[in-house]
Amino acid sequence: MWSRVDIAVQQATAVLRDRLAHEPVQRRRDMLALGIADSTQCAMVRRGLLVRLRHGIYTLSEALESADSLTRHHIDLAAAIAGADEQVWAFGSSGAIVHGLPTPFVVPDQLYLVRSSGKDERALRRPSRHRLVIPNAHVTTGTIDQATCSRVQGVQVVSPALAAVSTAAGMTSSRWRTALMDAALWRGAEVAELTELIDAWRHLGGRSELARALLRARSGAQTVLETFSRLAFMERGLPEPELQHAFHDRDGLIGYADMWWSALGVIGEADGAVKYHTRDDLLREKTREDRLRALGFAVVRWTFDEIEDAPDHVVDRVWEAARRTRRRSG
């Protein structure tokens, strides 16, 4: 026989499952507004169904048990932001994770947040006198344009452009800095916007390196592999390829090539690990490549391992493909 507490706990769990599908955490007052009484919340905590993440901030234990490391970082960010005594946003590598930008690590060791300094530019050059106390979090102060911020799956986050700049500022790899600039451009950021952010956030360090990375960035690179490949090719004497060039035949659009060397008559395709999920994906790609070759162009493919371990061999294959194309056209 179920007691009233059992029934209340069951009903509250169902309500929170629905809520937590959109909001990673719930405040005590949010649950009260949903009709979940304090006594029910306490019963859920005692039974291990509800986990206290911060003072007054909760999530279901089942959400934590099923969470991978990225999802757990997302939940921790939501809890830290909800528990802050002033408005803060995910920033740096935490912001990159929320926006799905590329990073060279799976999950950062701590949360990265930013608070607004308002109009007091001196706050950029000194620690905040009202330092936020958020466990496992690094809080930066800066001038935030709230109009560019957003809420992604329950987490307040700075714009993709600022997330990219603030993450790249802490990197030592020039390739990764360029990959983040590429990602920001692919998401719709403008070069002028990124330039302004690099200048405005110069206190983060690495301003000259970020400016150089932006000079090498291009808007057509969809993946880190494409960025790394383009940089490797240009460093080894290949002309800079056109990115995402559209190809058509008499049947219509064939598709967009990752890279296109028009002077060489060569199409380049960077094959990521998850590019082809099924046999149908492979068959469609084979048909696509056959149509490209029928136009008289050569197609060269490579993987991440090849561009990392043997880039010179990939470059040689591009030059050889160009020679074959010239022989056929001649």
C-alpha positions in Angstrom: 0.0 0.0 0.0 1.5 3.3 -1.1 1.5 6.2 1.3 0.8 9.8 0.5 4.5 10.5 0.6 5.2 7.7 -1.9 2.6 9.0 -4.3 3.9 12.6 -3.9 7.5 11.4 -4.6 6.4 9.5 -7.7 4.5 12.4 -9.1 7.3 14.8 -8.3 9.8 12.6 -10.1 7.7 12.5 -13.2 7.3 16.2 -13.2 11.1 16.8 -12.8 11.9 14.3 -15.5 9.9 16.4 -17.9 11.4 19.7 -16.6 15.0 18.4 -16.6 14.8 17.4 -20.2 15.0 21.2 -20.9 16.6 22.6 -17.7 19.6 20.6 -16.3 18.9 21.8 -12.7 16.0 23.1 -10.6 16.0 25.5 -7.7 14.1 24.8 -4.5 11.8 27.7 -5.3 11.3 26.4 -8.9 10.1 23.0 -7.5 7.8 24.8 -5.0 6.3 26.7 -7.9 5.7 23.3 -9.6 3.7 22.1 -6.6 6.5 20.0 -5.1 6.4 20.7 -1.4 9.5 21.0 0.8 8.5 17.8 2.6 8.5 16.0 -0.8 11.8 17.4 -1.8 13.3 16.3 1.5 11.9 12.8 1.1 13.4 12.6 -2.4 16.8 13.6 -1.1 16.6 11.0 1.7 15.7 8.3 -0.8 18.6 9.3 -3.1 16.2 10.4 -5.9 17.2 14.0 -5.8 20.8 15.3 -5.5 21.8 18.6 -4.1 24.4 20.2 -6.4 24.7 23.6 -4.8 22.8 25.2 -1.9 19.1 25.2 -3.1 20.0 23.7 -6.5 19.0 20.1 -7.4 18.8 17.5 -10.1 17.6 14.0 -10.3 20.1 11.3 -9.4 19.2 9.3 -12.5 20.2 12.3 -14.7 23.7 12.2 -13.1 24.0 8.4 -13.4 23.3 8.5 -17.1 25.4 11.5 -17.8 28.6 11.3 -19.8 31.5 13.7 -18.9 30.2 16.4 -21.3 26.7 16.2 -20.0 27.9 16.3 -16.4 30.0 19.5 -17.2 26.8 21.0 -18.7 24.8 20.1 -15.5 27.6 21.5 -13.2 27.6 24.8 -15.3 23.8 25.1 -14.9 24.1 24.6 -11.1 26.9 27.1 -10.7 25.1 29.7 -12.7 21.8 29.1 -10.9 23.6 29.4 -7.6 25.6 32.6 -8.3 24.6 35.7 -6.5 24.9 37.8 -9.7 24.5 37.1 -13.4 27.2 34.9 -14.9 27.6 33.1 -18.2 29.6 30.1 -19.4 32.8 31.3 -21.0 36.1 30.0 -22.4 36.2 26.3 -22.8 33.0 25.8 -20.9 31.3 28.1 -23.4 32.9 26.2 -26.2 31.4 23.0 -24.9 27.9 24.5 -24.5 28.1 25.7 -28.2 29.6 22.5 -29.5 32.8 24.2 -30.6 35.9 22.1 -31.1 38.4 21.8 -28.2 41.5 19.6 -27.9 40.2 18.1 -24.7 37.1 16.2 -23.8 36.2 18.2 -20.7 38.1 21.0 -18.9 39.2 20.4 -15.3 37.0 23.2 -13.9 34.1 25.4 -14.9 34.8 28.7 -16.7 32.4 31.6 -16.1 32.4 35.3 -16.7 30.7 38.1 -14.9 30.0 41.6 -16.3 32.1 44.5 -15.3 29.5 47.0 -16.6 31.0 50.2 -17.7 33.9 50.2 -15.3 36.9 49.3 -17.6 39.2 49.2 -14.5 37.5 45.9 -13.6 39.3 44.3 -16.5 42.6 45.0 -14.9 42.0 44.0 -11.3 40.3 41.1 -9.4 36.7 41.7 -8.5 36.2 42.9 -4.9 33.1 40.7 -4.8 34.6 37.5 -5.9 32.0 34.8 -6.6 32.3 31.7 -4.4 31.5 28.9 -6.8 33.3 25.5 -6.2 35.5 24.3 -9.0 35.0 27.5 -11.1 37.3 30.1 -12.6 35.4 33.4 -12.9 36.6 36.1 -15.3 35.4 39.7 -15.3 34.7 41.6 -18.5 32.3 43.8 -20.4 29.5 41.5 -21.6 27.1 42.5 -24.4 24.0 40.6 -23.1 22.3 41.0 -26.4 24.8 38.5 -27.9 24.4 36.0 -25.1 22.0 33.1 -25.2 20.6 30.2 -23.2 21.5 26.8 -24.5 19.8 23.8 -22.9 19.3 25.7 -19.7 22.8 27.2 -19.5 23.5 30.9 -19.9 26.4 31.3 -22.3 28.3 34.0 -24.1 28.1 34.2 -27.9 29.9 31.5 -30.0 32.3 34.1 -31.2 33.4 35.1 -27.6 33.5 31.5 -26.6 35.9 30.8 -29.4 38.1 33.8 -28.7 38.2 33.2 -25.0 39.0 29.5 -25.4 41.7 30.1 -28.1 43.4 32.8 -25.9 44.4 30.0 -23.4 45.8 27.6 -26.1 49.4 27.1 -27.0 48.6 25.4 -30.4 48.4 27.7 -33.4 46.4 25.0 -35.3 43.8 24.9 -32.5 43.5 28.6 -32.3 42.8 28.7 -36.1 40.4 25.8 -35.8 38.4 27.8 -33.2 38.4 30.9 -35.4 37.2 28.7 -38.3 34.4 27.3 -36.2 33.3 30.8 -35.2 33.2 31.9 -38.8 31.3 28.8 -39.8 28.7 29.6 -37.1 28.2 33.0 -38.7 30.6 35.3 -36.9 32.2 38.1 -39.0 35.9 38.8 -39.1 35.3 42.3 -37.9 33.4 40.9 -34.9 36.2 38.5 -34.0 38.8 41.3 -34.4 36.8 43.5 -32.0 36.6 40.8 -29.4 40.3 40.0 -29.6 41.0 43.7 -29.0 38.4 44.1 -26.3 39.6 41.0 -24.3 43.3 41.5 -24.7 43.7 41.1 -20.9 43.2 37.3 -21.5 46.6 37.3 -23.2 47.8 35.9 -26.6 46.3 38.9 -28.6 49.0 38.7 -31.3 48.7 35.0 -31.6 44.9 35.3 -31.9 45.2 37.9 -34.6 47.5 35.6 -36.6 45.1 32.8 -36.2 42.3 34.9 -37.5 44.3 35.9 -40.5 44.6 32.2 -41.4 41.0 31.4 -40.6 38.4 30.7 -43.3 34.6 30.5 -43.1 34.2 27.2 -45.0 36.0 24.8 -42.7 33.4 22.7 -40.9 35.7 20.5 -38.9 39.0 20.5 -37.1 40.3 17.9 -39.6 39.5 20.4 -42.5 41.3 23.2 -40.7 44.4 21.1 -39.9 44.5 19.7 -43.4 44.3 23.1 -45.1 47.1 24.5 -42.9 49.3 21.4 -43.5 48.8 21.6 -47.3 49.7 25.3 -47.4 52.7 24.8 -45.2 53.9 22.2 -47.7 53.5 24.3 -50.9 50.1 23.4 -52.1 48.0 26.5 -53.2 45.2 27.4 -50.8 42.1 25.4 -51.7 38.6 26.8 -52.1 36.3 25.5 -49.3 32.8 24.1 -49.8 32.7 24.6 -53.6 29.5 23.5 -55.2 29.6 21.0 -58.1 26.8 20.4 -60.5 26.2 18.0 -63.4 23.2 17.7 -65.8 21.2 16.0 -63.0 21.7 19.0 -60.7 23.7 19.6 -57.5 26.2 16.9 -56.7 27.3 18.4 -53.5 29.9 20.6 -51.8 33.5 19.6 -51.8 35.6 20.1 -48.6 38.4 21.5 -50.7 38.8 22.4 -54.4 42.0 23.2 -56.2 40.7 24.6 -59.5 44.2 25.2 -61.0 45.0 21.5 -60.3 41.6 20.0 -61.2 41.6 18.2 -57.8 38.9 17.8 -55.2 39.9 17.0 -51.6 37.7 15.2 -49.1 38.6 15.0 -45.4 37.1 11.9 -44.1 36.3 12.2 -40.4 35.6 9.2 -38.1 31.9 9.8 -38.0 31.3 11.1 -41.6 29.7 7.8 -42.7 27.4 6.2 -40.2 25.8 3.5 -42.3 26.3 1.4 -45.5 23.8 3.7 -47.2 26.0 6.7 -46.3 28.9 4.9 -48.0 26.9 4.1 -51.1 25.7 7.7 -51.4 29.2 8.9 -51.1 30.4 6.5 -53.8 27.7 7.7 -56.2 28.6 11.3 -55.4 32.3 10.6 -56.1 31.5 8.8 -59.4 29.6 11.9 -60.5 32.5 14.2 -59.6 35.0 12.0 -61.5 32.7 12.0 -64.5 33.2 15.8 -64.7 36.9 15.0 -65.3 38.2 15.9 -61.8 40.4 13.8 -59.5 39.2 13.1 -56.0 41.7 12.6 -53.1 40.6 11.5 -49.7 42.4 11.3 -46.4 41.8 10.7 -42.7 42.7 12.4 -39.5 45.5 9.9 -38.8 47.0 10.5 -42.3 47.1 14.3 -42.0 48.5 14.0 -38.5 51.1 11.2 -39.1 51.9 11.4 -42.8 50.9 14.8 -44.3 53.6 14.7 -46.9 52.2 11.5 -48.3 48.7 13.2 -48.6 50.3 16.2 -50.4 52.1 13.8 -52.8 48.8 12.2 -53.6 47.2 15.6 -54.4 50.1 16.5 -56.8 49.9 13.0 -58.4 46.2 13.5 -58.9 46.8 16.9 -60.5 49.3 15.2 -62.9 46.7 12.5 -63.9 44.1 15.2 -64.5 46.4 17.2 -66.7 47.3 14.1 -68.7 43.6 13.3 -69.3 42.7 16.8 -70.3 45.8 17.1 -72.5 
